[in-house]
Amino acid sequence: VQLQASGGGLVQTGDSLRLSCVASGDIFSSYWLGWFRQAPGKEREFVAAIRWRDARADYSNFVVGRFAISRSNARNTVYLQMNGLKPEDTAVYHCAVDVRSRPAPSSRLASDYAVWGQGTQVTVSS
């Protein structure tokens, strides 16, 4: 599996963005696809994840109610709709795949995700 993330940009506080992550190769139903972010000088942190089989979604507390993760089987793509963006959301956003058959909930550890995309920059100005 290879991942290609896109959709980042420079926006203002309160704006929205939709990130996309296209997966090439076989995505098995038991996989979780996740979004992480990393701000300068900070560790990579979990944002959200979705299980391919049934679109079961998990979110970090700081994005609940603002972000939504979804997937398109036909397009082999995972989306992260980000609404109500804040300056503290500024980071490089990465998509990743946990290839182990993990029961819900998803893992929130970056080390559990074996395949990573290249990241897309999101900058939110105040």
PyRosetta script that sets phi, psi and omega in degrees:
from pyrosetta import init, pose_from_sequence

init()
pose = pose_from_sequence("VQLQASGGGLVQTGDSLRLSCVASGDIFSSYWLGWFRQAPGKEREFVAAIRWRDARADYSNFVVGRFAISRSNARNTVYLQMNGLKPEDTAVYHCAVDVRSRPAPSSRLASDYAVWGQGTQVTVSS")
pose.set_psi(1, 135.6)
pose.set_omega(1, 172.0)
pose.set_phi(2, -125.3)
pose.set_psi(2, 148.3)
pose.set_omega(2, -174.8)
pose.set_phi(3, -123.7)
pose.set_psi(3, 141.6)
pose.set_omega(3, 178.5)
pose.set_phi(4, -132.2)
pose.set_psi(4, 111.7)
pose.set_omega(4, -179.5)
pose.set_phi(5, -96.5)
pose.set_psi(5, 148.8)
pose.set_omega(5, 177.6)
pose.set_phi(6, -157.0)
pose.set_psi(6, 172.3)
pose.set_omega(6, 173.7)
pose.set_phi(7, 108.3)
pose.set_psi(7, -5.1)
pose.set_omega(7, 179.2)
pose.set_phi(8, -70.3)
pose.set_psi(8, 172.8)
pose.set_omega(8, 178.6)
pose.set_phi(9, 172.9)
pose.set_psi(9, -173.5)
pose.set_omega(9, 177.9)
pose.set_phi(10, -103.6)
pose.set_psi(10, 121.1)
pose.set_omega(10, -179.1)
pose.set_phi(11, -134.1)
pose.set_psi(11, 173.2)
pose.set_omega(11, 177.8)
pose.set_phi(12, -101.2)
pose.set_psi(12, 162.7)
pose.set_omega(12, 177.6)
pose.set_phi(13, -54.2)
pose.set_psi(13, 132.3)
pose.set_omega(13, 179.7)
pose.set_phi(14, 93.4)
pose.set_psi(14, -13.2)
pose.set_omega(14, -179.6)
pose.set_phi(15, -74.8)
pose.set_psi(15, 175.9)
pose.set_omega(15, 179.7)
pose.set_phi(16, -124.1)
pose.set_psi(16, 154.0)
pose.set_omega(16, 172.6)
pose.set_phi(17, -144.2)
pose.set_psi(17, 152.2)
pose.set_omega(17, 172.1)
pose.set_phi(18, -122.4)
pose.set_psi(18, 118.2)
pose.set_omega(18, 176.0)
pose.set_phi(19, -90.6)
pose.set_psi(19, 146.6)
pose.set_omega(19, 177.3)
pose.set_phi(20, -124.3)
pose.set_psi(20, 148.0)
pose.set_omega(20, 176.5)
pose.set_phi(21, -137.4)
pose.set_psi(21, 108.5)
pose.set_omega(21, -179.5)
pose.set_phi(22, -92.5)
pose.set_psi(22, 129.1)
pose.set_omega(22, 179.8)
pose.set_phi(23, -105.3)
pose.set_psi(23, 128.0)
pose.set_omega(23, 173.5)
pose.set_phi(24, -107.0)
pose.set_psi(24, 141.0)
pose.set_omega(24, -174.7)
pose.set_phi(25, 103.6)
pose.set_psi(25, -174.5)
pose.set_omega(25, -174.9)
pose.set_phi(26, -83.0)
pose.set_psi(26, 125.5)
pose.set_omega(26, 172.7)
pose.set_phi(27, -106.9)
pose.set_psi(27, 110.8)
pose.set_omega(27, -179.2)
pose.set_phi(28, -83.8)
pose.set_psi(28, 150.2)
pose.set_omega(28, -170.5)
pose.set_phi(29, -59.7)
pose.set_psi(29, -25.2)
pose.set_omega(29, -176.6)
pose.set_phi(30, -84.4)
pose.set_psi(30, -7.2)
pose.set_omega(30, -177.9)
pose.set_phi(31, -70.3)
pose.set_psi(31, 148.9)
pose.set_omega(31, 167.6)
pose.set_phi(32, -105.7)
pose.set_psi(32, 135.2)
pose.set_omega(32, 172.7)
pose.set_phi(33, -111.5)
pose.set_psi(33, 128.4)
pose.set_omega(33, -174.1)
pose.set_phi(34, -124.4)
pose.set_psi(34, 161.7)
pose.set_omega(34, 171.4)
pose.set_phi(35, -116.5)
pose.set_psi(35, 133.2)
pose.set_omega(35, 174.0)
pose.set_phi(36, -125.0)
pose.set_psi(36, 163.1)
pose.set_omega(36, 174.7)
pose.set_phi(37, -140.0)
pose.set_psi(37, 154.2)
pose.set_omega(37, 179.8)
pose.set_phi(38, -140.1)
pose.set_psi(38, 117.2)
pose.set_omega(38, 176.6)
pose.set_phi(39, -92.0)
pose.set_psi(39, 156.8)
pose.set_omega(39, 179.9)
pose.set_phi(40, -55.1)
pose.set_psi(40, 129.3)
pose.set_omega(40, 177.4)
pose.set_phi(41, 78.1)
pose.set_psi(41, 4.2)
pose.set_omega(41, -178.7)
pose.set_phi(42, -120.5)
pose.set_psi(42, 161.5)
pose.set_omega(42, 177.0)
pose.set_phi(43, -77.4)
pose.set_psi(43, 157.8)
pose.set_omega(43, 176.6)
pose.set_phi(44, -67.3)
pose.set_psi(44, 134.1)
pose.set_omega(44, -177.0)
pose.set_phi(45, -127.8)
pose.set_psi(45, 149.2)
pose.set_omega(45, -179.7)
pose.set_phi(46, -70.4)
pose.set_psi(46, 138.3)
pose.set_omega(46, 176.9)
pose.set_phi(47, -112.2)
pose.set_psi(47, -56.6)
pose.set_omega(47, -177.7)
pose.set_phi(48, -163.9)
pose.set_psi(48, 160.4)
pose.set_omega(48, 176.0)
pose.set_phi(49, -148.5)
pose.set_psi(49, 155.5)
pose.set_omega(49, -179.4)
pose.set_phi(50, -138.8)
pose.set_psi(50, 137.6)
pose.set_omega(50, 177.7)
pose.set_phi(51, -87.9)
pose.set_psi(51, 130.2)
pose.set_omega(51, -171.8)
pose.set_phi(52, -61.7)
pose.set_psi(52, -37.3)
pose.set_omega(52, -172.4)
pose.set_phi(53, -62.0)
pose.set_psi(53, -47.1)
pose.set_omega(53, -169.4)
pose.set_phi(54, -131.5)
pose.set_psi(54, 10.1)
pose.set_omega(54, 178.8)
pose.set_phi(55, 61.4)
pose.set_psi(55, 24.2)
pose.set_omega(55, 172.6)
pose.set_phi(56, -61.1)
pose.set_psi(56, 128.3)
pose.set_omega(56, -174.9)
pose.set_phi(57, -118.5)
pose.set_psi(57, 143.8)
pose.set_omega(57, 174.1)
pose.set_phi(58, -127.6)
pose.set_psi(58, 145.9)
pose.set_omega(58, -176.8)
pose.set_phi(59, -132.7)
pose.set_psi(59, 148.9)
pose.set_omega(59, 168.9)
pose.set_phi(60, -72.6)
pose.set_psi(60, 151.7)
pose.set_omega(60, -175.1)
pose.set_phi(61, -59.2)
pose.set_psi(61, -32.9)
pose.set_omega(61, -173.4)
pose.set_phi(62, -77.4)
pose.set_psi(62, -3.4)
pose.set_omega(62, 177.8)
pose.set_phi(63, -118.9)
pose.set_psi(63, -4.4)
pose.set_omega(63, -179.7)
pose.set_phi(64, -58.3)
pose.set_psi(64, 129.4)
pose.set_omega(64, -179.7)
pose.set_phi(65, 87.7)
pose.set_psi(65, -12.1)
pose.set_omega(65, 179.3)
pose.set_phi(66, -113.8)
pose.set_psi(66, -39.4)
pose.set_omega(66, -176.6)
pose.set_phi(67, -107.8)
pose.set_psi(67, 152.0)
pose.set_omega(67, 175.3)
pose.set_phi(68, -139.7)
pose.set_psi(68, 130.6)
pose.set_omega(68, 177.8)
pose.set_phi(69, -103.5)
pose.set_psi(69, 141.3)
pose.set_omega(69, 179.0)
pose.set_phi(70, -149.6)
pose.set_psi(70, 170.3)
pose.set_omega(70, 179.1)
pose.set_phi(71, -143.4)
pose.set_psi(71, 153.9)
pose.set_omega(71, 175.9)
pose.set_phi(72, -118.8)
pose.set_psi(72, 113.1)
pose.set_omega(72, 177.2)
pose.set_phi(73, -61.9)
pose.set_psi(73, -42.5)
pose.set_omega(73, -175.7)
pose.set_phi(74, -63.0)
pose.set_psi(74, -33.2)
pose.set_omega(74, -176.4)
pose.set_phi(75, -103.9)
pose.set_psi(75, 1.5)
pose.set_omega(75, -177.7)
pose.set_phi(76, 50.1)
pose.set_psi(76, 45.4)
pose.set_omega(76, -172.4)
pose.set_phi(77, -130.9)
pose.set_psi(77, 140.5)
pose.set_omega(77, 172.4)
pose.set_phi(78, -111.4)
pose.set_psi(78, 137.9)
pose.set_omega(78, -178.5)
pose.set_phi(79, -116.0)
pose.set_psi(79, 151.1)
pose.set_omega(79, 170.1)
pose.set_phi(80, -128.7)
pose.set_psi(80, 104.3)
pose.set_omega(80, 176.2)
pose.set_phi(81, -85.4)
pose.set_psi(81, 121.7)
pose.set_omega(81, -176.8)
pose.set_phi(82, -116.6)
pose.set_psi(82, 116.0)
pose.set_omega(82, 178.9)
pose.set_phi(83, -114.9)
pose.set_psi(83, 158.9)
pose.set_omega(83, 177.9)
pose.set_phi(84, 57.1)
pose.set_psi(84, 45.4)
pose.set_omega(84, -175.7)
pose.set_phi(85, -64.6)
pose.set_psi(85, 145.0)
pose.set_omega(85, -179.2)
pose.set_phi(86, -122.2)
pose.set_psi(86, 157.7)
pose.set_omega(86, 177.6)
pose.set_phi(87, -55.2)
pose.set_psi(87, -33.0)
pose.set_omega(87, 180.0)
pose.set_phi(88, -72.1)
pose.set_psi(88, -5.8)
pose.set_omega(88, 173.4)
pose.set_phi(89, -83.6)
pose.set_psi(89, -5.8)
pose.set_omega(89, 179.7)
pose.set_phi(90, -62.5)
pose.set_psi(90, 124.1)
pose.set_omega(90, -176.8)
pose.set_phi(91, -178.2)
pose.set_psi(91, 170.6)
pose.set_omega(91, 166.2)
pose.set_phi(92, -89.4)
pose.set_psi(92, 126.8)
pose.set_omega(92, -178.3)
pose.set_phi(93, -101.7)
pose.set_psi(93, 129.8)
pose.set_omega(93, -179.1)
pose.set_phi(94, -119.1)
pose.set_psi(94, 141.4)
pose.set_omega(94, 169.0)
pose.set_phi(95, -100.8)
pose.set_psi(95, 154.3)
pose.set_omega(95, -174.4)
pose.set_phi(96, -155.4)
pose.set_psi(96, 160.5)
pose.set_omega(96, -178.1)
pose.set_phi(97, -123.0)
pose.set_psi(97, 130.1)
pose.set_omega(97, 169.9)
pose.set_phi(98, -96.7)
pose.set_psi(98, 109.5)
pose.set_omega(98, -172.0)
pose.set_phi(99, -90.1)
pose.set_psi(99, 2.1)
pose.set_omega(99, 176.5)
pose.set_phi(100, -87.8)
pose.set_psi(100, 148.1)
pose.set_omega(100, -179.6)
pose.set_phi(101, -78.5)
pose.set_psi(101, 87.5)
pose.set_omega(101, -172.7)
pose.set_phi(102, -102.6)
pose.set_psi(102, 127.9)
pose.set_omega(102, 174.1)
pose.set_phi(103, -69.5)
pose.set_psi(103, 159.1)
pose.set_omega(103, 178.1)
pose.set_phi(104, -62.9)
pose.set_psi(104, 148.7)
pose.set_omega(104, 1.2)
pose.set_phi(105, -80.0)
pose.set_psi(105, 171.0)
pose.set_omega(105, 179.1)
pose.set_phi(106, -69.4)
pose.set_psi(106, 161.8)
pose.set_omega(106, 172.3)
pose.set_phi(107, -77.3)
pose.set_psi(107, 146.4)
pose.set_omega(107, 176.2)
pose.set_phi(108, -109.8)
pose.set_psi(108, 10.6)
pose.set_omega(108, 179.9)
pose.set_phi(109, -97.0)
pose.set_psi(109, 126.1)
pose.set_omega(109, 178.8)
pose.set_phi(110, -59.5)
pose.set_psi(110, -31.9)
pose.set_omega(110, -177.4)
pose.set_phi(111, -67.9)
pose.set_psi(111, -16.2)
pose.set_omega(111, 178.2)
pose.set_phi(112, -84.6)
pose.set_psi(112, -7.8)
pose.set_omega(112, -178.6)
pose.set_phi(113, -101.6)
pose.set_psi(113, 118.1)
pose.set_omega(113, -169.3)
pose.set_phi(114, -87.8)
pose.set_psi(114, -26.3)
pose.set_omega(114, -175.0)
pose.set_phi(115, -121.3)
pose.set_psi(115, 133.4)
pose.set_omega(115, -175.9)
pose.set_phi(116, -128.6)
pose.set_psi(116, 145.1)
pose.set_omega(116, 170.3)
pose.set_phi(117, -86.7)
pose.set_psi(117, 179.4)
pose.set_omega(117, -171.2)
pose.set_phi(118, -83.5)
pose.set_psi(118, -14.0)
pose.set_omega(118, 178.5)
pose.set_phi(119, 94.4)
pose.set_psi(119, 151.0)
pose.set_omega(119, 176.6)
pose.set_phi(120, -137.3)
pose.set_psi(120, 135.4)
pose.set_omega(120, -173.8)
pose.set_phi(121, -82.2)
pose.set_psi(121, 130.6)
pose.set_omega(121, 172.3)
pose.set_phi(122, -118.6)
pose.set_psi(122, 123.8)
pose.set_omega(122, 179.2)
pose.set_phi(123, -125.3)
pose.set_psi(123, 124.7)
pose.set_omega(123, -179.0)
pose.set_phi(124, -115.1)
pose.set_psi(124, 117.7)
pose.set_omega(124, -179.4)
pose.set_phi(125, -92.1)
pose.set_psi(125, 149.5)
pose.set_omega(125, -178.3)
pose.set_phi(126, -89.4)
pose.dump_pdb("model.pdb")
